[in-house]
Amino acid sequence: MEGVVDSADEHLIGEAEKIAVALGRMFPGLCEVVLHDLRDPRHAIRAIENNLSGRQVGDSATELGLARIADPEYPSVLQNYPNRFPDGRPVKSTSIGLKNAAGEYIAALCLNLDVSVLSPVTLTLSHLVATETEHREQPPETLRDRNTRELRHTVEELAAERAATPRSLSRQDKKALVRQLHRDGYFDSRDAAQTIADLLGVSRATVYNYSKVKDALMTAAEPNPSTRTL
């Protein structure tokens, strides 16, 4: 009987592998698809298409895989949760656990969408669908919000030029972005530094530290040891 169960489990995982390969080839370079064989957690990765995370067939199970092995009642589907590749790129992930006839998790099919590559596309589409609005009256109290929106758009646009989101930029890219905003006069707004800090995921002190310059060459000032930087 055990041999029959093993055969059925292997058949199920084999069918899931076909799905993993097909999904990966549907979204080349954009969505990593990984099939985990939870019967062997130390060598769980059975197949990987569009390898964006640097893992290999035969690598171990993730924390989700181990949680499913330990608890058959663990949720079978985790949809659209935030994640990151080892190099820091933002990811949108979905994990689907597969049970056999005995109700045991034996496999997991995981999709990892690289959202960093979509930022330039999103920006292009926003420009494409933008429309001109004439004779629209704006009440005075919305002026600050409009400035904030303009600053947010500029930060996202500059990050998209580097194929990243503001928070996923490297420390050097964040510093360069802040200095460009400083040169372009965005710091004239009272709350600009805090808005930029929130967008980049750093402190306001770090933003001011990034904006420090020496002479016309814009050389960075020596950092204050008491200031937290990334």
Salt bridges, closest charged atoms under 4 A:
GLU10 OE1 - ARG39 NH2 2.69
GLU10 OE2 - ARG46 NH2 2.67
GLU15 OE2 - LYS18 NZ 3.07
GLU17 OE1 - ARG46 NE 3.13
GLU32 OE1 - ARG55 NH2 2.96
ASP37 OD2 - ARG39 NH2 2.91
ASP37 OD2 - ARG46 NH1 3.79
ASP40 OD2 - HIS43 ND1 3.50
GLU49 OE1 - ARG25 NE 3.96
ASP87 OD2 - ARG89 NE 2.80
ASP114 OD2 - ARG89 NH1 2.99
GLU134 OE1 - HIS135 NE2 3.87
GLU157 OE2 - HIS127 NE2 3.70
ASP173 OD1 - ARG162 NE 3.53
ASP191 OD2 - ARG144 NH2 2.57
ASP191 OD1 - ARG190 NE 3.83
